[in-house]
Amino acid sequence: MSSWSLWPWPFFEERHRDLAARVGAWSCPVDGEVHEAELGEACRAIARSLGAGGFLDCVVPREGEKVDVRAVCVAREAISYTSVLADNVIAMQGIGTGALWLHGTPEQKDAYLDPVRRGERIAAFALTEPGAGSDVASITTTARRDGGDYVLDGGKTFISNAPFADHYIVVARTGEAPGARGLTAFIVDAGTPGMVAGDPIHLMAPHPLAPLTFENCRVPAANVIGEPGKGFGIAMATFDIFRTSVGAACVGMARRAMHETLARMRERRLFNATMAEIPGVQTKLADMSIDLDLAALAVYRAAWVKDTTGGRCSREVSIAKFAGTEAAGRIIDAAVQLWGGLGVTRGSVVEQLYREVRPARLYEGASEVQKLVIARNLIAGA
Ligand SMILES: Cc1cc2nc3c(=O)[nH]c(=O)nc-3n(C[C@H](O)[C@H](O)[C@H](O)COP(=O)(O)OP(=O)(O)OC[C@H]3O[C@@H](n4cnc5c(N)ncnc54)[C@H](O)[C@@H]3O)c2cc1C
């Protein structure tokens, strides 16, 4: 397990150590960077393998079980150490079902959760729109009540797992009140007439991403998750759980970069010494190590607070997301520098991590949005 050094920390219980050992021994069925055209197939293979190993249980808790955020973080840290694509799979199985296991009806839970937990069906979460990214309250996709149905019209963008997901949790405007209080969450099955996935969006590192359009897309009122008008709160409750784990995934990527770089520094010779013997290099390694431990502490502190208090802890969560994603950016950049030309050579581990880690500072709330959350909580005295 990549993060063995964390285990003396007081945040963990035996089940977390056990999970860490099991995920650490998991072998990803997909090796190396995946070609964009093969992302759907690769993600399905990874989901089945994670499901067979029981690792999706932590992101899709069973009826009567509370989500164990420390377990989600431990799993994501270990998985992203091995494969950032696999981390996307486990994250989206959770984010694409969170609204259901938090607020779904027994019928909705019965229909959707088991197959996602087994990795047989792929989940997605559609919130962002071309005009509503950071500003979620500006969502313009509408859902109009029509008899026993709702009719969705509008467009989403940057949707992970589109177009191959089996269901999408879609947040649309139902208009009970202005802004954030007029949004509702729906389940929309793949293949529902009127919902179409567009061409893939090409990122700097392969990631399954596409826009979705809704045109006269009819879903039964039974597909509303929670109450109409509560969609914003439902989305934020999902983020309150998963944002911390974005930080954890980034800690996993940074830890991988750190380990790869330490090995390289021990063997690469410069000026009649190994790089590890050069004081300037040692200082850099120390900086990376300090950054990594502080980020991991912030992540597991937030996870522990969430698990032990059960309530909203947005300040700790935002600190964890900010600390994990920003530190990983710095650590992996430092790793690239220490690898020299090899660090920017296509196919080297640190080069791939450099591209893979960057988007994390944008999604699930950009770093600037996390700072707003932290400041607002401070000012409110939370
Ligand atoms: C890899 C990836 C996967 C994604 N997956 C999904 C998904 O599955 N489902 C989904 O719904 N969305 C998804 N998204 C979308 C993501 O959530 C949005 O990109 C994000 O919310 C930012 O929105 P935006 O891109 O519209 O940027 P904008 O909202 O236009 O913001 C641009 C920049 O402005 C700055 N900024 C924003 N607000 C403030 C502020 N208040 N003060 C100061 N500066 C500010 C930030 O630097 C921000 O990056 C994904 C994005 C990426 C990159």
The ligand as an SDF file (V2000), in Angstrom:
LIG
                    3D

 53 58  0  0  0  0  0  0  0  0999 V2000
  -11.9790   16.3730  -15.7750 C   0  0  0  0  0  0  0  0  0  0  0  0
  -13.2850   17.0260  -15.4830 C   0  0  0  0  0  0  0  0  0  0  0  0
  -14.3700   16.2440  -15.1210 C   0  0  0  0  0  0  0  0  0  0  0  0
  -15.6050   16.8350  -14.8660 C   0  0  0  0  0  0  0  0  0  0  0  0
  -16.6800   16.0320  -14.5870 N   0  0  0  0  0  0  0  0  0  0  0  0
  -17.8980   16.5980  -14.3730 C   0  0  0  0  0  0  0  0  0  0  0  0
  -19.0530   15.7800  -14.1420 C   0  0  0  0  0  0  0  0  0  0  0  0
  -18.9700   14.5470  -14.1250 O   0  0  0  0  0  0  0  0  0  0  0  0
  -20.2540   16.3920  -13.9360 N   0  0  0  0  0  0  0  0  0  0  0  0
  -20.3810   17.7490  -13.9560 C   0  0  0  0  0  0  0  0  0  0  0  0
  -21.4870   18.2250  -13.7610 O   0  0  0  0  0  0  0  0  0  0  0  0
  -19.3070   18.5610  -14.1940 N   0  0  0  0  0  0  0  0  0  0  0  0
  -18.0780   18.0130  -14.3970 C   0  0  0  0  0  0  0  0  0  0  0  0
  -16.9800   18.8160  -14.6480 N   0  0  0  0  0  0  0  0  0  0  0  0
  -17.1510   20.2560  -14.7210 C   0  0  0  0  0  0  0  0  0  0  0  0
  -16.5340   20.9930  -13.5500 C   0  0  0  0  0  0  0  0  0  0  0  0
  -17.2690   20.7680  -12.3980 O   0  0  0  0  0  0  0  0  0  0  0  0
  -16.4390   22.4780  -13.9390 C   0  0  0  0  0  0  0  0  0  0  0  0
  -15.4350   22.5830  -14.9230 O   0  0  0  0  0  0  0  0  0  0  0  0
  -16.1060   23.3620  -12.7510 C   0  0  0  0  0  0  0  0  0  0  0  0
  -17.2060   23.4470  -11.8980 O   0  0  0  0  0  0  0  0  0  0  0  0
  -15.7110   24.7680  -13.1780 C   0  0  0  0  0  0  0  0  0  0  0  0
  -16.6960   25.3040  -14.0140 O   0  0  0  0  0  0  0  0  0  0  0  0
  -16.2650   25.9950  -15.3950 P   0  0  0  0  0  0  0  0  0  0  0  0
  -15.3570   25.0440  -16.1160 O   0  0  0  0  0  0  0  0  0  0  0  0
  -17.5070   26.4130  -16.0690 O   0  0  0  0  0  0  0  0  0  0  0  0
  -15.4100   27.2370  -14.9800 O   0  0  0  0  0  0  0  0  0  0  0  0
  -15.9890   28.6700  -14.5510 P   0  0  0  0  0  0  0  0  0  0  0  0
  -17.1440   28.5150  -13.6510 O   0  0  0  0  0  0  0  0  0  0  0  0
  -16.1420   29.4800  -15.7780 O   0  0  0  0  0  0  0  0  0  0  0  0
  -14.7710   29.2160  -13.6960 O   0  0  0  0  0  0  0  0  0  0  0  0
  -13.5140   29.5290  -14.3390 C   0  0  0  0  0  0  0  0  0  0  0  0
  -12.5020   29.8540  -13.2760 C   0  0  0  0  0  0  0  0  0  0  0  0
  -12.9080   31.0220  -12.5910 O   0  0  0  0  0  0  0  0  0  0  0  0
  -12.3700   30.9860  -11.2930 C   0  0  0  0  0  0  0  0  0  0  0  0
  -13.4630   31.2690  -10.3460 N   0  0  0  0  0  0  0  0  0  0  0  0
  -14.6660   30.6840  -10.3100 C   0  0  0  0  0  0  0  0  0  0  0  0
  -15.4210   31.2060   -9.3190 N   0  0  0  0  0  0  0  0  0  0  0  0
  -14.6470   32.1590   -8.7250 C   0  0  0  0  0  0  0  0  0  0  0  0
  -14.8510   33.0500   -7.6560 C   0  0  0  0  0  0  0  0  0  0  0  0
  -16.0160   33.0880   -6.9970 N   0  0  0  0  0  0  0  0  0  0  0  0
  -13.8470   33.8800   -7.3030 N   0  0  0  0  0  0  0  0  0  0  0  0
  -12.6850   33.8670   -7.9890 C   0  0  0  0  0  0  0  0  0  0  0  0
  -12.4370   33.0390   -9.0260 N   0  0  0  0  0  0  0  0  0  0  0  0
  -13.4060   32.2000   -9.3900 C   0  0  0  0  0  0  0  0  0  0  0  0
  -11.7590   29.6130  -11.0700 C   0  0  0  0  0  0  0  0  0  0  0  0
  -10.3600   29.6820  -11.2440 O   0  0  0  0  0  0  0  0  0  0  0  0
  -12.3670   28.8100  -12.1900 C   0  0  0  0  0  0  0  0  0  0  0  0
  -11.5210   27.7440  -12.5950 O   0  0  0  0  0  0  0  0  0  0  0  0
  -15.7400   18.2420  -14.9300 C   0  0  0  0  0  0  0  0  0  0  0  0
  -14.6360   19.0270  -15.2810 C   0  0  0  0  0  0  0  0  0  0  0  0
  -13.4290   18.4460  -15.5660 C   0  0  0  0  0  0  0  0  0  0  0  0
  -12.2630   19.3100  -15.9570 C   0  0  0  0  0  0  0  0  0  0  0  0
  1  2  1  0
  2  3  1  0
  2 52  2  0
  3  4  2  0
  4  5  1  0
  4 50  1  0
  5  6  2  0
  6  7  1  0
  6 13  1  0
  7  8  2  0
  7  9  1  0
  9 10  1  0
 10 11  2  0
 10 12  1  0
 12 13  2  0
 13 14  1  0
 14 15  1  0
 14 50  1  0
 15 16  1  0
 16 17  1  0
 16 18  1  0
 18 19  1  0
 18 20  1  0
 20 21  1  0
 20 22  1  0
 22 23  1  0
 23 24  1  0
 24 25  2  0
 24 26  1  0
 24 27  1  0
 27 28  1  0
 28 29  2  0
 28 30  1  0
 28 31  1  0
 31 32  1  0
 32 33  1  0
 33 34  1  0
 33 48  1  0
 34 35  1  0
 35 36  1  0
 35 46  1  0
 36 37  1  0
 36 45  1  0
 37 38  2  0
 38 39  1  0
 39 40  1  0
 39 45  2  0
 40 41  1  0
 40 42  2  0
 42 43  1  0
 43 44  2  0
 44 45  1  0
 46 47  1  0
 46 48  1  0
 48 49  1  0
 50 51  2  0
 51 52  1  0
 52 53  1  0
M  END
$$$$
